[in-house]
Amino acid sequence: MLSMRGRWLLRPVGAVVLFFARGPVERGLREAAESAAEEWNTALAELTPLHGEALRAEIADALVNPDGATTF
């Protein structure tokens, strides 16, 4: 639910804009959530074979180097 605060004259204009923008906004949020879920599933699938110290090292490296660069 989205609510607006503001001047009384702008509220009806905002309501009309939100009425027509609802579909594209919902579609964009849905697509973003699906994309994030796909990325999460891919990342999780890559980590599944790792156990113990190898998994801890991979997570620590990802936290230290978020751009994906590997350090040796």
Secondary structure as UniProt FT lines:
FT   TURN            8..9
FT   HELIX           10..47
FT   TURN            48..49
FT   HELIX           52..64
FT   TURN            66..67
//
